[in-house]
Amino acid sequence: MQERRVNLTDPAVVDALAHPVRLDVLGYLMSVGPATASQCARAVGDTPSNCSYHLRVLASHGLVEPDDSGDGRSRPWRATLTGFTLDGEGGGEVPGLSEMLAASVELDHHLAREYLRGRDTVPDAWRAADMHASYGLALTPDELVEVERQIDAVLRPYVQATRTDAPADAEHVHVAITAFPRPGFSSGR
């Protein structure tokens, strides 16, 4: 799929994404392409009926749509985008952004816990490659924006939805990055 990264500014769309299952289903469709509610349910660990409901909510906001690849009995859905940003109009914050980010962090933590529960069954090469790191950086807001831009530039060529040259043994890898100031941790300079 050609990259289609949209800026979400509609509070209703942001509110719809303030649910970890919806975020996970949307991420799944962006990564693997068209899938039925049952396939989404298996991938995200939910029920087909619940995933069907969440797919309809996502569709009502234009984030997914029915895909014509079905065989008449199955009803696949596809993502209409490959990623999104949440920059408010005129540099302001999109209403509901904090709730959507909280859902995203909840999903990231859930995925990390699930991975760690089964980490001992993961092939050695993947265990050697997995990562958890924390850094205490001294940055200005402008420097943090530049760090984020550089990280995005490194990761963007590997986005599953748009990568056309992935090796046959490539797996889906979840990368989550959170960066925020820690008031009270200042060095007092």
PAMAR-859364 format. One record per residue (C-alpha): residue number from 1; residue in three letters; y, x, z. Coordinates in steps of 0.02 Angstrom, whole numbers, plus 50000, padded with zeros to 5 digits. Each point is the difference from the previous one (the first is absolute). Layout:
<rs>
+------+------+-------+-------+-------+
: resi : resn :    c2 :    c1 :    c3 :
+------+------+-------+-------+-------+
:  NUM :  Ala :     Y :     X :     Z :
...
+------+------+-------+-------+-------+
</rs>
This chain:
<rs>
+------+------+-------+-------+-------+
: resi : resn :    c2 :    c1 :    c3 :
+------+------+-------+-------+-------+
:    1 :  Met : 50000 : 50000 : 50000 :
:    2 :  Gln : 50174 : 50062 : 49961 :
:    3 :  Glu : 50104 : 50031 : 50155 :
:    4 :  Arg : 50093 : 49846 : 50056 :
:    5 :  Arg : 50085 : 50037 : 50164 :
:    6 :  Val : 50117 : 49861 : 50054 :
:    7 :  Asn : 50133 : 49989 : 50133 :
:    8 :  Leu : 49963 : 49850 : 50111 :
:    9 :  Thr : 50160 : 49922 : 50066 :
:   10 :  Asp : 49947 : 49818 : 50020 :
:   11 :  Pro : 49973 : 49964 : 50186 :
:   12 :  Ala : 49863 : 49874 : 49957 :
:   13 :  Val : 49901 : 50133 : 49906 :
:   14 :  Val : 50022 : 50125 : 50141 :
:   15 :  Asp : 49946 : 49866 : 50124 :
:   16 :  Ala : 49844 : 49966 : 49896 :
:   17 :  Leu : 49956 : 50185 : 50012 :
:   18 :  Ala : 50020 : 50000 : 50189 :
:   19 :  His : 49812 : 49972 : 50015 :
:   20 :  Pro : 49875 : 50145 : 50003 :
:   21 :  Val : 49867 : 49907 : 49898 :
:   22 :  Arg : 50125 : 49959 : 49862 :
:   23 :  Leu : 50059 : 50180 : 49996 :
:   24 :  Asp : 49820 : 50060 : 49992 :
:   25 :  Val : 49951 : 49877 : 49862 :
:   26 :  Leu : 50154 : 50044 : 49899 :
:   27 :  Gly : 49964 : 50186 : 50023 :
:   28 :  Tyr : 49820 : 49973 : 49946 :
:   29 :  Leu : 50051 : 49910 : 49841 :
:   30 :  Met : 50131 : 50131 : 49962 :
:   31 :  Ser : 49867 : 50136 : 50020 :
:   32 :  Val : 49845 : 49929 : 49916 :
:   33 :  Gly : 50068 : 49870 : 49881 :
:   34 :  Pro : 49943 : 49821 : 49979 :
:   35 :  Ala : 49883 : 49931 : 50134 :
:   36 :  Thr : 49942 : 49832 : 50064 :
:   37 :  Ala : 50035 : 49934 : 50175 :
:   38 :  Ser : 49820 : 50044 : 50045 :
:   39 :  Gln : 50020 : 50179 : 49940 :
:   40 :  Cys : 50165 : 50014 : 50094 :
:   41 :  Ala : 49916 : 49931 : 50157 :
:   42 :  Arg : 49861 : 50130 : 49993 :
:   43 :  Ala : 50128 : 50139 : 49974 :
:   44 :  Val : 50117 : 49952 : 50141 :
:   45 :  Gly : 49873 : 49931 : 50123 :
:   46 :  Asp : 50053 : 49817 : 49996 :
:   47 :  Thr : 49927 : 49835 : 49941 :
:   48 :  Pro : 50012 : 49941 : 49819 :
:   49 :  Ser : 50087 : 49839 : 50052 :
:   50 :  Asn : 50131 : 50094 : 50101 :
:   51 :  Cys : 50027 : 50124 : 49858 :
:   52 :  Ser : 50016 : 49856 : 49878 :
:   53 :  Tyr : 50137 : 49926 : 50109 :
:   54 :  His : 50091 : 50168 : 50012 :
:   55 :  Leu : 49984 : 50024 : 49811 :
:   56 :  Arg : 50083 : 49831 : 49972 :
:   57 :  Val : 50142 : 50049 : 50118 :
:   58 :  Leu : 50023 : 50165 : 49908 :
:   59 :  Ala : 49996 : 49907 : 49833 :
:   60 :  Ser : 50133 : 49878 : 50059 :
:   61 :  His : 50116 : 50149 : 50016 :
:   62 :  Gly : 49951 : 50080 : 49833 :
:   63 :  Leu : 49908 : 50148 : 50077 :
:   64 :  Val : 49830 : 49954 : 49926 :
:   65 :  Glu : 49945 : 49885 : 49860 :
:   66 :  Pro : 49837 : 49934 : 49929 :
:   67 :  Asp : 49917 : 50121 : 49880 :
:   68 :  Asp : 49913 : 49940 : 49843 :
:   69 :  Ser : 49855 : 50122 : 50019 :
:   70 :  Gly : 49892 : 49870 : 50088 :
:   71 :  Asp : 49842 : 49929 : 49926 :
:   72 :  Gly : 50046 : 49818 : 50030 :
:   73 :  Arg : 49912 : 49994 : 50168 :
:   74 :  Ser : 50095 : 50140 : 50086 :
:   75 :  Arg : 50187 : 49997 : 50026 :
:   76 :  Pro : 50070 : 50176 : 50007 :
:   77 :  Trp : 50177 : 50042 : 50054 :
:   78 :  Arg : 50106 : 50150 : 49955 :
:   79 :  Ala : 50154 : 50080 : 50077 :
:   80 :  Thr : 50160 : 49982 : 49900 :
:   81 :  Leu : 50069 : 50164 : 50066 :
:   82 :  Thr : 49941 : 50175 : 50043 :
:   83 :  Gly : 50112 : 50026 : 50150 :
:   84 :  Phe : 50160 : 49943 : 50082 :
:   85 :  Thr : 50153 : 50054 : 50096 :
:   86 :  Leu : 50102 : 49901 : 50124 :
:   87 :  Asp : 50181 : 50050 : 49976 :
:   88 :  Gly : 50118 : 49859 : 50044 :
:   89 :  Glu : 50143 : 49947 : 49888 :
:   90 :  Gly : 50149 : 50115 : 50021 :
:   91 :  Gly : 49902 : 50118 : 50112 :
:   92 :  Gly : 49970 : 49867 : 50133 :
:   93 :  Glu : 49834 : 49962 : 50081 :
:   94 :  Val : 49890 : 49863 : 49929 :
:   95 :  Pro : 49976 : 49860 : 50128 :
:   96 :  Gly : 49823 : 50006 : 50069 :
:   97 :  Leu : 49977 : 50184 : 49959 :
:   98 :  Ser : 49957 : 50049 : 50179 :
:   99 :  Glu : 49861 : 49869 : 50007 :
:  100 :  Met : 49929 : 50057 : 49832 :
:  101 :  Leu : 50005 : 50182 : 50056 :
:  102 :  Ala : 49913 : 49953 : 50162 :
:  103 :  Ala : 49861 : 49917 : 49899 :
:  104 :  Ser : 49986 : 50154 : 49891 :
:  105 :  Val : 49987 : 50116 : 50151 :
:  106 :  Glu : 49870 : 49882 : 50076 :
:  107 :  Leu : 49899 : 50010 : 49839 :
:  108 :  Asp : 50016 : 50191 : 49994 :
:  109 :  His : 49938 : 50015 : 50179 :
:  110 :  His : 49856 : 49880 : 49968 :
:  111 :  Leu : 49945 : 50098 : 49846 :
:  112 :  Ala : 50010 : 50165 : 50095 :
:  113 :  Arg : 49897 : 49930 : 50146 :
:  114 :  Glu : 49868 : 49932 : 49880 :
:  115 :  Tyr : 49990 : 50166 : 49911 :
:  116 :  Leu : 49981 : 50095 : 50164 :
:  117 :  Arg : 49861 : 49882 : 50058 :
:  118 :  Gly : 49896 : 50051 : 49850 :
:  119 :  Arg : 50067 : 50175 : 49972 :
:  120 :  Asp : 49835 : 50081 : 50047 :
:  121 :  Thr : 49918 : 49916 : 49849 :
:  122 :  Val : 50131 : 50063 : 49877 :
:  123 :  Pro : 49949 : 50147 : 49890 :
:  124 :  Asp : 50049 : 50171 : 50068 :
:  125 :  Ala : 50121 : 50033 : 49857 :
:  126 :  Trp : 50100 : 49844 : 50043 :
:  127 :  Arg : 49998 : 50038 : 50187 :
:  128 :  Ala : 50067 : 50174 : 49961 :
:  129 :  Ala : 50137 : 49922 : 49893 :
:  130 :  Asp : 50054 : 49856 : 50111 :
:  131 :  Met : 50159 : 50024 : 50098 :
:  132 :  His : 50100 : 49942 : 50148 :
:  133 :  Ala : 50156 : 50097 : 50039 :
:  134 :  Ser : 50159 : 49971 : 50098 :
:  135 :  Tyr : 50159 : 50100 : 49984 :
:  136 :  Gly : 50154 : 50002 : 50109 :
:  137 :  Leu : 50137 : 50038 : 49875 :
:  138 :  Ala : 50186 : 50031 : 50024 :
:  139 :  Leu : 50082 : 49904 : 49857 :
:  140 :  Thr : 50157 : 49908 : 49954 :
:  141 :  Pro : 49980 : 49829 : 49917 :
:  142 :  Asp : 50041 : 50080 : 49831 :
:  143 :  Glu : 49869 : 50135 : 50027 :
:  144 :  Leu : 49869 : 49870 : 50046 :
:  145 :  Val : 50038 : 49906 : 49839 :
:  146 :  Glu : 49976 : 50163 : 49904 :
:  147 :  Val : 49834 : 50036 : 50089 :
:  148 :  Glu : 49940 : 49824 : 49957 :
:  149 :  Arg : 50054 : 50023 : 49818 :
:  150 :  Gln : 49903 : 50163 : 49988 :
:  151 :  Ile : 49843 : 49925 : 50079 :
:  152 :  Asp : 50011 : 49853 : 49879 :
:  153 :  Ala : 50016 : 50120 : 49853 :
:  154 :  Val : 49842 : 50091 : 50057 :
:  155 :  Leu : 49898 : 49841 : 50026 :
:  156 :  Arg : 50061 : 49891 : 49856 :
:  157 :  Pro : 49890 : 50081 : 49863 :
:  158 :  Tyr : 49844 : 49955 : 50102 :
:  159 :  Val : 50037 : 49813 : 50026 :
:  160 :  Gln : 49837 : 49916 : 49955 :
:  161 :  Ala : 50079 : 49853 : 49908 :
:  162 :  Thr : 50085 : 50113 : 49874 :
:  163 :  Arg : 49893 : 50157 : 49995 :
:  164 :  Thr : 49906 : 50017 : 49836 :
:  165 :  Asp : 49927 : 50174 : 50024 :
:  166 :  Ala : 49905 : 49978 : 50163 :
:  167 :  Pro : 49838 : 50101 : 50006 :
:  168 :  Ala : 49839 : 49899 : 50004 :
:  169 :  Asp : 49969 : 50048 : 50182 :
:  170 :  Ala : 50173 : 49947 : 50060 :
:  171 :  Glu : 50000 : 49874 : 50142 :
:  172 :  His : 50137 : 49885 : 50064 :
:  173 :  Val : 50095 : 50094 : 50135 :
:  174 :  His : 50117 : 49910 : 50119 :
:  175 :  Val : 50158 : 50099 : 50039 :
:  176 :  Ala : 50124 : 49929 : 50125 :
:  177 :  Ile : 50159 : 50089 : 50050 :
:  178 :  Thr : 50115 : 49940 : 50137 :
:  179 :  Ala : 50164 : 50086 : 50039 :
:  180 :  Phe : 50128 : 49944 : 50127 :
:  181 :  Pro : 50122 : 50073 : 50126 :
:  182 :  Arg : 49945 : 50019 : 50182 :
:  183 :  Pro : 50152 : 49969 : 50110 :
:  184 :  Gly : 49985 : 50099 : 50160 :
:  185 :  Phe : 49905 : 50143 : 49918 :
:  186 :  Ser : 50158 : 50090 : 49945 :
:  187 :  Ser : 50016 : 50180 : 50052 :
:  188 :  Gly : 50174 : 49965 : 50070 :
:  189 :  Arg : 50086 : 50118 : 49878 :
+------+------+-------+-------+-------+
</rs>
